[in-house]
Amino acid sequence: MEKRRDRRIKKKLPVRFYYEGTSFHSVTGDMSRRGIFIKTLHTCPPGKGINIEIDDKNQRIILAGFIRWSKKDSDPQSYVYTGGMGVQLLNYQKPEYQSLVCETY
């Protein structure tokens, strides 16, 4: 049985996230109406809050969320990494975020 409430879309966008005063650059792996998977080697512990900036075309979308789960990459030396974090967004209702996600549904 599917646990997810919303469908995921594959979308690779530049993202910057902030955790405990440090910023990290990465990319999105997939997105839904209420959450984002961030591909990163710099995972943060589940349950912690982060701030996120997504750059899309001519706009920067600023969001807040908390980490639902994180997974370290099995091979950090690989050019293709699979590790990252699932982030539940707290302010997913923002129109600019919803239009970004809904444009590909």
C-alpha positions as CSV (number, residue, x, y, z in Angstrom):
1,M,0.0,0.0,0.0
2,E,1.3,3.5,-0.9
3,K,2.2,5.6,2.1
4,R,2.5,8.9,0.2
5,R,-0.3,11.4,0.1
6,D,1.0,13.2,-2.9
7,R,2.5,12.1,-6.2
8,R,6.3,12.8,-6.7
9,I,7.7,14.4,-9.8
10,K,11.3,14.2,-10.8
11,K,12.7,17.7,-11.0
12,K,16.3,18.8,-10.7
13,L,16.7,22.3,-9.5
14,P,19.5,24.1,-7.7
15,V,18.8,24.3,-4.0
16,R,20.5,25.8,-1.0
17,F,19.7,24.6,2.5
18,Y,20.7,26.0,5.9
19,Y,21.2,23.8,8.9
20,E,22.7,25.1,12.2
21,G,24.1,28.2,10.7
22,T,25.8,26.5,7.7
23,S,24.6,26.6,4.1
24,F,24.9,23.7,1.7
25,H,24.4,23.7,-2.1
26,S,22.7,20.8,-3.8
27,V,19.9,19.8,-6.1
28,T,16.3,18.5,-5.8
29,G,15.7,14.9,-6.7
30,D,12.0,14.9,-6.7
31,M,9.2,17.1,-5.3
32,S,5.6,16.9,-4.2
33,R,3.0,19.3,-3.1
34,R,4.2,19.0,0.6
35,G,7.8,17.8,0.4
36,I,11.1,17.7,-1.4
37,F,13.9,15.1,-1.7
38,I,17.2,16.9,-1.6
39,K,20.2,14.9,-3.1
40,T,23.2,15.7,-0.9
41,L,26.2,14.3,0.7
42,H,25.6,16.6,3.7
43,T,22.6,14.9,5.3
44,C,21.1,16.2,8.5
45,P,19.4,14.2,11.4
46,P,15.7,13.4,11.1
47,G,13.4,15.7,13.1
48,K,15.6,18.8,12.7
49,G,14.4,21.9,11.0
50,I,16.0,23.5,7.9
51,N,15.5,26.5,5.7
52,I,15.5,26.0,2.0
53,E,16.0,28.2,-1.1
54,I,15.1,26.9,-4.5
55,D,16.2,28.8,-7.6
56,D,13.8,28.4,-10.5
57,K,14.3,30.6,-13.6
58,N,13.9,34.2,-12.4
59,Q,12.7,33.6,-8.8
60,R,14.0,32.3,-5.6
61,I,11.5,30.4,-3.4
62,I,12.2,30.4,0.3
63,L,10.8,27.6,2.4
64,A,11.0,26.0,5.8
65,G,10.7,22.3,6.6
66,F,11.8,19.5,8.8
67,I,13.7,16.4,7.9
68,R,11.6,13.3,7.9
69,W,14.4,10.9,6.9
70,S,18.0,11.0,5.7
71,K,20.2,8.4,3.9
72,K,24.0,8.6,3.5
73,D,25.3,7.7,0.1
74,S,26.8,4.2,0.0
75,D,29.7,5.4,-2.2
76,P,30.6,9.0,-1.5
77,Q,33.4,8.8,-4.2
78,S,30.8,8.1,-6.9
79,Y,29.9,10.7,-9.5
80,V,26.3,9.7,-9.1
81,Y,25.0,10.0,-5.5
82,T,21.8,8.6,-4.2
83,G,22.0,9.8,-0.7
84,G,19.9,12.7,0.6
85,M,17.0,13.8,2.8
86,G,13.3,13.8,2.6
87,V,12.0,17.1,3.8
88,Q,8.4,17.8,4.8
89,L,7.6,21.5,4.1
90,L,6.0,23.6,6.7
91,N,5.0,26.4,4.3
92,Y,4.2,24.4,1.2
93,Q,1.1,26.5,0.5
94,K,3.2,29.3,-0.9
95,P,1.8,30.0,-4.4
96,E,5.2,30.2,-6.1
97,Y,6.1,26.7,-4.7
98,Q,2.7,25.2,-5.7
99,S,2.9,26.6,-9.2
100,L,6.4,25.1,-9.6
101,V,5.2,21.7,-8.5
102,C,1.8,21.8,-10.3
103,E,3.2,22.9,-13.6
104,T,4.5,19.4,-14.2
105,Y,1.5,17.4,-12.9
